Amino acid sequence: VGAEQVGIVIRNAEQLNAFLAAVNAGDYTAYVNGEGEVCIGADIDLTGVTLTPTTVDFTGILNGQGYKLKNWTTTRGLINLNSGTVKNIVIDESCVFNYNVVETGIQHCAFIVEDNEEPGIVEGCINHGNVNVTDVSAVGTRIGTIVGTSYGTMKSCVNYGDVTVTSPTVNNNQNIGGVVGYLNPNAGSKVALGTAFVENCHNYGNVNVLFACQPKKVCVGGVAGGTQMSKSSEATLLGTILDCRNYGDVSYRFETLSSGTYGNVGGVIGYSQADIIGCENH
């Protein structure tokens, strides 16, 4: 019996919402195949559908198998919290993420995983949808397209969508990236030189940020916004950014000069306290 014939294969919006509800209920074994994976088995049209994101830690394996989520307009990501593996999910160009921190109350913004906890893995995911942000009035907003915040590992993820941030009210500690917003491996603890937590991730989308005023600690980058800003000698190296590429435009502007500091903008990453190896900005 093939792996797809064991467990429910997710092929439509109703099944996808039922799986997310099962995760929240604490038992999604009906969807797990013989290889221990939950598989998407077809492109899924989400026209007019509101997906209910997970509200508990997802610890399993979700394999999109390269199929697309299409016609999805959302204010929340698919998986709220992941410490398992989410891989091979494709977001179609027909999808749009409209983010407003006041409306959602969530400070982590991305289509696929809002918060990737260690030892979580997000791998082989591709985004073509645009992310539009209209309010970052909360402290610590983290905006990406595939992952909002990652404390775990990201591999071979690619973004083609644009990230556009325009906010009339701004608070401090904004991290905005084309693939992932904020990186903090092992919850800020020191890790070994060469330990990759972002590997072979590419950005082709444009990242454009316009704030009404200049807040403190803004990090904007093509692949990633920034890592943790640690002054502790025990956390001087926060992993490795390995073989990542940026091909998109990156811009950060503010209309009114204020007391804000730490405006960090880069092609690959805006602020890094990680080792950077083999990365390129085009």
Secondary structure as GFF3:
##gff-version 3
##sequence-region A 1 282
A	DSSP	three_ten_helix	3	5	.	.	.	ID=ss1
A	DSSP	alpha_helix	13	25	.	.	.	ID=ss2
A	DSSP	three_ten_helix	29	31	.	.	.	ID=ss3
A	DSSP	beta_strand	38	39	.	.	.	ID=ss4
A	DSSP	beta_strand	44	45	.	.	.	ID=ss5
A	DSSP	beta_strand	57	58	.	.	.	ID=ss6
A	DSSP	beta_strand	61	63	.	.	.	ID=ss7
A	DSSP	beta_strand	68	70	.	.	.	ID=ss8
A	DSSP	beta_strand	73	74	.	.	.	ID=ss9
A	DSSP	beta_strand	79	82	.	.	.	ID=ss10
A	DSSP	beta_strand	85	87	.	.	.	ID=ss11
A	DSSP	beta_strand	90	91	.	.	.	ID=ss12
A	DSSP	beta_strand	96	100	.	.	.	ID=ss13
A	DSSP	alpha_helix	101	104	.	.	.	ID=ss14
A	DSSP	beta_strand	108	109	.	.	.	ID=ss15
A	DSSP	beta_strand	113	116	.	.	.	ID=ss16
A	DSSP	beta_strand	121	123	.	.	.	ID=ss17
A	DSSP	beta_strand	126	127	.	.	.	ID=ss18
A	DSSP	beta_strand	130	135	.	.	.	ID=ss19
A	DSSP	beta_strand	142	143	.	.	.	ID=ss20
A	DSSP	beta_strand	147	150	.	.	.	ID=ss21
A	DSSP	beta_strand	153	155	.	.	.	ID=ss22
A	DSSP	beta_strand	158	159	.	.	.	ID=ss23
A	DSSP	beta_strand	163	167	.	.	.	ID=ss24
A	DSSP	beta_strand	174	177	.	.	.	ID=ss25
A	DSSP	beta_strand	180	183	.	.	.	ID=ss26
A	DSSP	three_ten_helix	185	188	.	.	.	ID=ss27
A	DSSP	beta_strand	196	199	.	.	.	ID=ss28
A	DSSP	beta_strand	202	203	.	.	.	ID=ss29
A	DSSP	beta_strand	207	213	.	.	.	ID=ss30
A	DSSP	beta_strand	218	221	.	.	.	ID=ss31
A	DSSP	beta_strand	224	227	.	.	.	ID=ss32
A	DSSP	three_ten_helix	233	235	.	.	.	ID=ss33
A	DSSP	beta_strand	240	242	.	.	.	ID=ss34
A	DSSP	beta_strand	245	246	.	.	.	ID=ss35
A	DSSP	beta_strand	250	256	.	.	.	ID=ss36
A	DSSP	beta_strand	263	266	.	.	.	ID=ss37
A	DSSP	beta_strand	269	271	.	.	.	ID=ss38
A	DSSP	beta_strand	275	277	.	.	.	ID=ss39
A	DSSP	beta_strand	280	281	.	.	.	ID=ss40
###
